[in-house]
Amino acid sequence: MKREIELHKNVDVPTLGPKSDLKGADNSFIKFTHTGFEADAAQTTVPFIDIQPVYTVPAVPLKSIGIRYKQNNPYGGFITPIIQTYDYSALLPIKFPSFDIKKDKLMSRIRN
């Protein structure tokens, strides 16, 4: 069953707010609406669509792609593309050595 993500009653333009956090879960949806009458005179459609490029460097196999909603109340939020990469480390029969950067930097200073 799909669950609707409801917006705050008097949302403002998303670009005016601080960094947004991912909201919602699988099988959720959001309806486009207008900003609040008090905040923006209901003249802007929200949520905005985030068109930043999404990619990995270096290129790696993808586990999934999708879209999510990110928001910070009381701002309208963004619909943004997401990607998830596949983690091959569990399949590798190699034990990687642990490395504590703080401890190892300290030890190299003591030795010098």
SULLINMO-V537672 format. One line per field, one symbol per residue. ss: DSSP state (A for helix, B for strand, O for the rest). phi: phi as a letter, one per 20 degrees, with the letter a starting at -180 (. if undefined). psi: psi as a letter, one per 30 degrees, with the letter a starting at -180 (. if undefined). A space follows every 10 residues. Layout:
BEGIN
ss = ???
phi = ???
psi = ???
END
This chain:
BEGIN
ss = OOBBOOOOOO OBOAAAOOOO BBBOOOOBBO OOBBOOAAAA OOOOBBOBBO OOOOOOOOOO OBBBBBBBBB BOOOBOOBBB BBBBBOOOAA AOOOOOOOOO AAAAAAAAAA AO
phi = .edeeeegfc fdfgfeefge dfcmbgldbc efbdfffffb lldcecffdf dffcbdcffc feeacaccdc bcgedfncec fccceeeegf eeedeeffbd ffffffffff fe
psi = kkkkjkllei llkefflakl kkllalhllk kkallleeeg ghgkklllkj gkkjlkjlkl kkellaklkk ljkhlfakkk kllklkjfef fkgkjkkkjj eeeeeeeeee f.
END
